[in-house]
Amino acid sequence: MQDLAAGGIPKDLPTNLVTTVKTMFVESFQHIYMYSFVSMIIVFILCWFLKKEVLSSKPKEDQVEAGA
C-alpha cells in the first residue's frame, strides 16, 4: 500500500499485467497523436487550396466601387 500512496506500482503485481497496462497506455497515446496528425494534415491541405480571398477580410472590388 505504501507504493500506491507514493504513486508507484505495487511490487506484488504480475509482470505481464504491468506490461499489458503500459502497452495499453502507449497504444492509446499513439492513437491520439495519429488522429491529431492526420487532422493537422487535412487542415493544412484545405488551407493550402483555399483562395486568398477566403482567408483575408479584404472587400471585393464591386463593394468598393459601389461605396465610392
C-alpha positions in Angstrom: 0.0 0.0 0.0 2.9 2.4 0.6 3.9 2.0 -3.1 0.4 3.0 -4.2 0.3 6.0 -1.8 3.7 7.2 -3.2 2.4 6.8 -6.8 4.4 3.7 -7.6 3.4 0.3 -9.0 2.8 -2.3 -6.3 5.6 -4.9 -6.1 3.2 -8.0 -6.0 1.6 -7.4 -9.4 2.5 -9.9 -12.1 4.9 -8.5 -14.7 2.7 -9.5 -17.6 -0.1 -7.3 -16.1 2.2 -4.4 -15.7 3.5 -4.8 -19.3 -0.1 -5.0 -20.6 -1.1 -1.8 -18.8 2.0 0.0 -20.1 1.3 -1.2 -23.6 -2.3 -0.1 -23.4 -1.2 3.4 -22.4 1.4 3.6 -25.1 -1.1 2.5 -27.8 -3.7 4.9 -26.6 -1.3 7.9 -26.8 -0.2 6.7 -30.3 -3.8 6.7 -31.5 -4.4 10.2 -30.1 -1.3 11.6 -31.8 -2.1 9.7 -35.0 -5.6 11.2 -35.2 -4.3 14.7 -34.4 -1.5 14.4 -37.0 -4.0 13.2 -39.7 -6.4 16.0 -38.9 -3.5 18.5 -39.0 -2.6 17.3 -42.5 -6.2 17.6 -43.7 -6.5 21.1 -42.3 -3.1 22.1 -43.9 -4.3 20.8 -47.3 -7.6 22.6 -47.0 -5.9 25.9 -46.1 -3.3 25.4 -48.9 -6.0 25.2 -51.6 -8.2 28.0 -50.3 -8.0 31.2 -52.2 -6.6 34.3 -50.6 -10.0 36.0 -50.8 -11.4 33.3 -48.5 -8.7 33.8 -45.8 -8.5 37.6 -45.9 -11.0 40.2 -44.9 -10.3 42.3 -48.0 -13.5 43.7 -49.5 -14.5 42.7 -53.0 -13.9 45.2 -55.9 -17.7 45.5 -56.6 -18.3 46.6 -53.0 -15.5 49.2 -53.1 -16.9 50.7 -56.4 -20.4 50.9 -55.0 -19.3 52.7 -51.9 -17.3 55.3 -53.8 
